[in-house]
Amino acid sequence: MATDRTTQGLHRTGPYTWELPATAGMRVPGLVYGDAALIDALAGDGSLEQVRNVAHLPGILCCSMAMPDIHFGYGFPIGGVAAFDAADGVVSPGGVGYDINCGVRLVATDLDVSDIEDKVKPLVDQLFRDVPSGVGSSGAISKLSRQEIERVLIEGAGWAVKKGFGSRGDLDRTEDGGALPGADPGAVSERAYARGQDQVGTLGSGNHFLELQVVDEVYDREAAAAYGLRQGQVTIMIHCGSRGLGYQVCDDYLLTMADAARRYGIALPDRQLACAPVDSPEGRRYLGAMACAANYAWANRQMIMHLAEEALLHALRISPKDLGMRLVYDVAHNIAKLETHVLDGREVQACVHRKGATRAFGPGRPEVPADYRDAGQPVLIPGDMGTASFVCKGTQEALDRTFGSTCHGAGRVLSRSAALKRAKGRSISRELADQGIVVRSQGQKTLGEEMPEAYKDVRQVVGVMDGAGISPKVARLRPLGVVKG
């Protein structure tokens, strides 16, 4: 029997949309994307209460939103989107999360799956050797000086390109050119600097991965052609973020914002929603530090892309021309950005929080790379390590209804501890091998925590946003081999 949605306060407003009416201090209603099964699965999760709580914050515009991959997070739900008026709204570290600019980079090659069918294991082994992964892993370059890290925090992916790790064209196909403006290295703590000294070019652990894939289905041939994707093509997907530096920035500013909220008289339904006005000294400092962490993450993914290319060239013993490796796009998942949107027929400057959500700008927006502007921004949605990932496209519908935002992945249904209990006595790597997926990891614990059953069905999640017209499917990418931390 379906969950009694009346007790959750939800009522259905469309095939894929549900509303939480504004009650008891909520300034705006909640808007949740999902189908009936996904909504039923939220019972007892606590994430809907977080949607309600976000709706209490000053200056929130339109509604407090949740994507179909919603699950319980710190302050905001993971899968949460909220836009605040830049003049009288707030910015909240809980609306970005600890892994600032955790994101996804998709890289295409000129290889066909038939070229590597008998080489997947050695390729994955080489990627595992050449790309540092795991908790506390150190980068492939020496420990950076304070001055050099400051350059990373300001220049982002551009720093890596200047060092010879990629090309200028990579920056054109990275969200915000790989460097969020307004970065303020002076707003970053010494502890954060110390944690970032040697982690540029590292994958990390948890749900982060480096995946060898094949394009196994194309849904929108015109958009796929614009993105340079075709059926049977070998691709690489990189999923990681700002590592210890970003974590520390979040940790530092949660304390700052707790004090600021009291000083500015902001009533919080949950202390994890600690915040400050966007246009306040505390708000500006957080945005400056967050931009630094976001830029660190873009430099990190740029470096990993270079390391992955070197690994493939070494393992296949082919030329860069024959490999034909090139960036399709790079998107951020956990970020707050000052953007211009149209709301009720007027332009507004908004601070858009996307926590476990992806930008999905439609055709014509100047932020979309020129080559993709007719098709819309590529939207990259990774699945878990045993299922497919998807390339979708941004739409005008997304700009009109979600401040140009969509889902970011499958979304957890099991906590890490619950997943480990379920994985006890099983070999997750053998189960994946039986599905034709080669996996390498620094430890069995990560594989247990990240087992496919720990996540929602990404096909269902992507299908909701496709059906809603927010981010239609372009192509499906099937995993061949996965490197985990």
N, C-alpha and C positions, 0 to 999 in steps of 0.2 A: 504494500500500500504506500502511496506517496506520502511524504511528510506533510503534516498539517501546516501549510505555509502561513496560515492566519497567525499562528503563535510566533512565527518569525517576523511578522509584520509586513510580509511581502505580498504584493499583488501584481499579477501579470498585466503588462501594458502592450505587449507585442509578442511575436513568435520567439524572440530571443531577448526580450527586455523585461525587467521586473523592477518595481518601485518600492522603496521604503519611504512612506510618507513622512514629512517633516513634523516631528512631535517633540515636546519636552526639551526645548532649547535648541533644536536643530534649526539652522538658518536656511537650509535648502534640503530638498529630499535626497534620498540615496537612489542611485541607478545601478542595477546589477545586470550584467550580460550573462546569459546562460540558457541552456535548455532545461527541461523539467528534471532530467536525471542529475545534471550537475548541481542544480539548485537543491534537490533533495539531499545530496551528499554533504551540504553545508551544515546540516542540523548538528548542533552541539560544537561546531568548530570555533565559534567566537568571532569569526571574521566579519559577520554581518553587523555585530555590535561595534566593531571598529569602523565600518562604513558609517554608521550612525554618529560615532564620536567625531570623526573628521568633519562631519557636517556642522558641528558646533563652532568651528574655528572662524575668527573674524575675516571678513573680506572674501569668503569662498564664493565662487561664481557658479551659477547654474545648478550644480549637483555634486554630491560626493559619489564618485564612480568606482565600480569594481569590474574587472575583466573576468572571463570565465575560468581563468586559472587561479582565481582568488583562493588564498589560504591565510591562516593566522600569522601575523608578523609582529614587529615591534612598533607600536603606535598605530601606524597605518597598516591595513592588510597588505600582504604581498599580492600584487595584481591591482593595487589601488591607484587611482588617478584623481587629482584634485588641482584646480586652477584657482589662484587667489589674485585679486586685484593688486597690481604692483604698487598702487598709491596707498591703499589702506588695508591691504591684506597681510598675511604672515608667511614666513618660511619656516619649515620644521624639518630638522634632521631625520625625524622618524618617518617623514614622507619621502625620503631618499633611501635610507637604509645604511647599513654598515659597509657593504661592498659597493662603494660609490663607483658609478659607471661600470659595474659588471655589465658586459655586453657581448655581442657576437660579431664576428668577422667571417665573411664567406669569400673563399678564394676559388676561382675557376682554373682549370688547366686545359691543355689541348689533348690530354690523354683520353682514350676511350676505355671503358671498363675491361674490354677484351685485352688491352695492353698490359693489365696488371693482375688479371684474375689469379695467376699462379705465383704472384709476388706480394700478396697482401701481408702475409706474416713478416717477411723481412722488411717491408716498408714500415709497418707499425713498430717493429723492433728498433729500426733506425730513428724514427720519430721519438720513441721513448728514450733512447740514449741521448739524443741531441737537444731535446727541449726539456729543461729542468722542470720538474713537477713535484708535488707533495708539500706537506706542511713545512714552512720555514725554508723552502728551497731557495738557493742562491742563483743569481742570474748568470748568463753566459758571458757577461762582461765584468770587468773588475769592479770593486766597490767604488761607487761614485763619490767625488768630492762634494762638499756642500754647494759650491758654486755650480757644479754640473747638475746636481739635482734641481736646483732652482731653475736652470734652463729647461729641464724636463717638465717641471711644473707649469712653466709659462708656454713652452712651445709644443708640448704634447708629441703627437706622432711626427710632427715636423722636426723635432730634435733627432729622432731616430733616422729620418730620411737624410738629414744633414750629415749624419755619421756614416752614411752609405748603406743603411739598412732599408732599402726600398727606393721608390721613385716619387717624384713630385705628383705624378698621376694618382698615386695611392691616396694622397691627401684630398684630391678632388672627389674621391669616392668614399670618404669617411665623413660621418655626421659632424657638422661644424668644422670641417676641414681638419679634424683631429686635434683641435685646440679650442676649448671654450673660452671666450673672451672674459676679461675681468679677473683672471687668476691673480691672487695676492700671496706670494710666497711668505710674506711677513705674517700672515694669518695662520700659518701652519706651525704646530708645536715642534720643539726639539725632539720629542719622543717620536713623532710621526716621521721627521727627517731620518732619524736613526733606523726606523723600521723599513724605510724605503731605499736605503743605501745600496743594497745588493739584490733587489728583487725585480728589477726591470728585465723582462725577458723570461719570466717564470709563470708557469701555468697555475700553480697553487693546488688546492685540493677541493674536497666537497663535490659540488655539482659541476665544477669546471672541467672542461675536456678539450681535447684536440682530436678531431674525427676525420677519418678518410671515408669519403662518401661517393655515391653515384647518383646522378639524376635519373630516377627510375620512372617518373611520370611527369608529363607537362600538361597543365590545365589551360594555360593562357599562352598560346604560341607567340602572339605579338609582343606581350610583355617579356616573356622568356628570351626572345630574340634581342629585345632592347637591352636586357641584362647580360647577354652573352651566354645564355644557358641553353643546352640541348639534351635530349634524351641519350642516356648512355655515357654521358660526360663524367669524368672524375673531378670531384671537388674536395676542398678542405674546409672544415668549419672550426673556428677557434672561439671558445667560450671562457672568458676569464675577466678579471677586473683590476682594481687598484691595490690589491694585496694588503699588506699590513699598514701601509701608509693611509689608505682610504679608511680602513677600520679605525685607526687612531684619530683621524679627523672627525669622524662621527662621534666617537667616544668623548673626545674633548668638548665638542660643541653641544652635546646633550646636557652637560653640566652648565655651560654658559647659558643655554636657552632656558633651563629651569629657573635660573635666577632672573633672566630677562622677562619671562612670562609674569613672574610675580611683580616686578617693577612696573611693567606696563599694564597691570591689572587685567590680564587675560585669564579668564576662567577656563580651566581645562577639565573636561570630563574624564581624562586619563593623563596622568603625569608623563606618560611616554610620548604625548603629543606636545611636549615642550617646544616653544616657538618664540619668535620675535617678529615685529613688523618688518616687512621686506626692506623698507626704507628707514632702517634704524642702524646705529653703529654695529649692533650685534648681528642683525640680519645681513648687512653688507659684508662683515668679516666672515660669517659662515659661507656666504655665496662665493667669496674670494677663495676661501680654503677648499670648498667643495669643487670649484673649478680646477684648482691645482690637482686634487685627487683624480678628477675626471681626465685631466690631461695626462697624468701619470698612467692611467689605464690605457689610453689610446697609444701612448709610447710603448707600453707593455705588449699590446696586441700587434703593433707594427713590428716589434722585435721578434715575436714568436712567429709571425708570418715569414720573416727572413730566415729564421732557423729551420722552419719546416721546409722551405724551398731548398735550402742547402742539404737537408737530410734526404729529400727525394732525389735530388741530383746525384748525391753520393750513392744511394742504394740502387738507382736505376742505371747509373753511368750513361746519362744522356746529357745533351746540351741544354742550356736555359731556353734556347729557341724551340727545341723539341718539346720541352715541358710546357712552355707557354703559360706559366703561372701568372695570374693577374687578379687584383682585388675586384670583387663584384660590389661589395658595400660593407660598411661597419656601422652598427647601431648601438646606442647606449640603452641600458635597461633601467638603471637606478640613478635618477638625476632630477634636479630642479632647474628649470630654464626660464629666462625672461623671453617671452614670445608675444607676437602680435596676432590676435585672433578677432573674428567678427562674432559678436554676441548680440542677438536681438537687433540686427541691422546696423550696429555701430562697432567701430574698431576699439578694442581694449588691449591694454598692456597687461599681461598676466604672467605670474610666476607659476608655471605648470610643473607640478610634482608628478613624476612617473616612477612608481616603486614596483618593480616587477612588471613593468609595462614598457611598450616600445613606441617610439614616434612613428606615425603613419601618415605623412603629409601627401596630399593628392597632387594630381597634375597641375603644372603651372606655378607652384610655389617656388620662389627664387632659391630657397634652401635646398631644393632637390637638384642633384647634378644635372647639367645641361643634357647629357646623353639620355637621361631617364625622365626628363621633365614632361614629356608627352604621356608616358606610361604611369607616372607616379613613383614615389619613393619605394625602393625595395624594402620589404619588411622581412626580417629574418627571425624565425621562430623555431628554436631547437627543441627536439624531443629528448626523452631520456636515452640512456646509452643502448637500449635494446630496440628502439623504435625509430620511426622516421622523423626528420626535421622538414620544415616547410619554408619556401620562399613565397611571400605574398606581396601585395602592392597596396600602397596608401591610396586613399580616395578623398574626394570632396565630401562625401558622406561622413568620413572620419573627422574632417575639419569642422563640419557643421555640428556634429553630435558629441564628439569625445575630445575636443581640443587637439585633434590629429593624433590620437593614441589608440593602441590596440594591445592584445595580450603579448606575453613575452616567452611563453613556454607551456609545458604541460601543467605545472603546479603540483605541489606535493599533496598526497592524501595520507601518508604515513610519516610520523616523526622519524628522525634518524634512529632513535633507540628502538622504536617499534619495528622499523625495517630490519634492524640487526637481529631482533628476536625472530622475525619471520625467516631470515636468511640462515639461521643457525642449523648446522648440519648439511648445508647445501653448498655446492660449488657454483657460484654465480658465473664465474669465467667459463666453466664447462657448459653451463646452460646457454650462454651466449654463443659459444663455439658451435653448439648444436644448431643454432640459427644461422650459422655462417658468418659470425661476427668475431673478429680477433680483438681481444682486449688485453691491455697491459696496464698495470697499476702498481703504485708503490706499496700497497697493502691490501689484504682481503677485507679489512674493515670498511674502507671506502666503497668497495664493490657491494658490500652488504647494505650500507647506508643508501646507496644510489641505485639499488636494484629496480628494474622496470616497474614492479608492483608498488613501489613507493610513490608513484606519480599517477596523475589522471591520464586518460587516453588523449594524447596530443591531437589525434585526428578529430576527436569530439570537440576539443577546445577551439582548434582552428576552424572547424566546421561552423561553430556558432558565429565567429566574426566574419566568415565568408558569407554565411546566410544573411547576416545583418547588413551586409554591404559595406562594412567598415574596412576590412582588409581581405579582399578576394584572393583565393589561392592562385599561384602562378606555377609552382613546381614542387614536387616531393623529392627529398633526398634520403636515400637509404644508406644506413651505415655499413661499411665494410670492415672497419677497424677503429678502435677507440683507445686513446691514451688518457688515463685518469691519474690524478695525484695520489 
